[in-house]
């Protein structure tokens, strides 16, 4: 039997104020993580990525800045990382 130990090592709180990328069910959002709760995350200086290009490239192939902070529903997110 294994014991589950809860840590904050992998939680979103470790990514606060960093530029992160959410890969969701339909879209890719990137921006500075400013706040989150159990359902939503708020990204400032955010944009939506319609086409990534090669992940080794410095810039996204098709990135569109959003005029306001965006709230992303966490239940629609498949992965999150510090990427670009």
RAWO-V145014 format. One record per run of one state. SS is the DSSP state (alpha for helix, beta for strand, coil for the rest). FROM is the first residue (numbers start at 1). TO is the last residue. If there is no record, write none. Layout:
BEGIN
ss:from:to
SS:FROM:TO
SS:FROM:TO
END
This chain:
BEGIN
ss:from:to
coil:1:11
alpha:12:15
coil:16:18
beta:19:24
coil:25:27
beta:28:36
coil:37:39
beta:40:51
coil:52:61
beta:62:65
coil:66:69
beta:70:73
alpha:74:76
beta:77:81
coil:82:84
END
